[in-house]
Amino acid sequence: MAKSCLLGYILVNTMPVSALKEALIKHIELTRTELGSLIFEASQDRGNEKLFI
């Protein structure tokens, strides 16, 4: 099976940052259980609390 790497970002504009953090926890857990998923990480930018990479 070929390996792929997807990179992206989330910029929070219309919801509280705390709500996104809670949603990300569940999303990361679900994604890591998918067949073939090796790594799923998201981190909050140090300079912009509304940006997640």
Buried (B, 14 or more C-beta within 10 A) or exposed (E): EEEEEEEEEBEBEEEEEEEBEEEBEEEEEEEEEEEEEEEBEBEBEEEEEEBBE
